[in-house]
């Protein structure tokens, strides 16, 4: 498993649910290069769902290399 994929798989465990109360957003990550990929995080009122792939209508898209993300 790449380090990027590991970070996304562990993201829900480190998510601050209290800080995200009332927040509704979709964040798209487009990571290029070795270990990169496309992921998105759906934040809905204190919960997070992280998925691999692209979302149809994210609120914000972050584009960088996988190495820079790490």
RODREN-499535 format. One line per field, with one value per residue (C-alpha): x, y, z; residue number from 1. Coordinates in nm, 4 decimals, padded with zeros to 6 digits. Example, Ala and Ser with C-alpha at 12.3 -4.5 7.8 and 13.67 -1.06 7.14 Angstrom:
<rs>
X <- c(01.2300:01.3670) .
Y <- c(-00.4500:-00.1060) .
Z <- c(00.7800:00.7140) .
pos <- c(1:2) .
</rs>
This chain:
<rs>
X <- c(00.0000:00.1373:00.1877:-00.0733:-00.3320:-00.2468:-00.2956:-00.6409:-00.7416:-00.6488:-00.8048:-01.1420:-00.9629:-00.7874:-01.0824:-01.2007:-01.5758:-01.6531:-01.4730:-01.6762:-02.0212:-02.2495:-01.9979:-02.0991:-01.8294:-01.6673:-01.2899:-01.1291:-00.7605:-00.5827:-00.2362:00.0086:00.3353:00.4502:00.1972:-00.0540:-00.4183:-00.7595:-00.9452:-01.2303:-01.3566:-01.7258:-01.7765:-02.1324:-02.2206:-01.9381:-01.8816:-01.6363:-01.6447:-01.3184:-01.3299:-01.0888:-01.1760:-01.3246:-01.6413:-01.8804:-01.9141:-01.6568:-01.6599:-01.2816:-01.0094:-00.6517:-00.3977:-00.0359:00.2089:00.1648:00.5061:00.4061:00.0853:00.2772) .
Y <- c(00.0000:00.3424:00.6001:00.8282:00.5494:00.4710:00.8370:00.8441:00.5130:00.6456:00.9914:00.9047:00.7844:01.1202:01.3376:01.5965:01.5352:01.8176:02.0739:01.9601:01.9886:02.1764:02.1553:02.0095:01.9925:01.7675:01.7985:01.6471:01.5497:01.5054:01.3767:01.3133:01.1221:00.8122:00.6954:00.9611:00.9119:01.0688:01.0682:01.2674:01.3353:01.3931:01.5874:01.6012:01.7452:01.5930:01.2801:01.1982:00.9450:00.9092:00.7411:00.6688:00.8279:01.1544:01.3204:01.4757:01.8113:01.8843:02.2162:02.2452:02.0560:02.0291:01.9406:01.8512:01.5645:01.2719:01.3478:01.7072:01.5858:01.3486) .
Z <- c(00.0000:-00.0903:00.1836:00.0216:00.0229:00.3854:00.4848:00.3239:00.4804:00.8260:00.7781:00.9417:01.2548:01.2972:01.1947:01.4503:01.4462:01.6911:01.4739:01.1721:01.3322:01.0935:00.8081:00.4720:00.2059:-00.0511:-00.0855:-00.3946:-00.3902:-00.7254:-00.6527:-00.9359:-00.9564:-00.7729:-00.5177:-00.6244:-00.7140:-00.6887:-00.3572:-00.2080:00.1408:00.2057:00.5281:00.6588:00.9986:01.1984:00.9928:00.7138:00.4341:00.2391:-00.0999:-00.3791:-00.7132:-00.8322:-00.7067:-00.9611:-00.7890:-00.5162:-00.3323:-00.3569:-00.5436:-00.4180:-00.6879:-00.6099:-00.6280:-00.3948:-00.2494:-00.1660:-00.0023:00.2216) .
pos <- c(1:2:3:4:5:6:7:8:9:10:11:12:13:14:15:16:17:18:19:20:21:22:23:24:25:26:27:28:29:30:31:32:33:34:35:36:37:38:39:40:41:42:43:44:45:46:47:48:49:50:51:52:53:54:55:56:57:58:59:60:61:62:63:64:65:66:67:68:69:70) .
</rs>
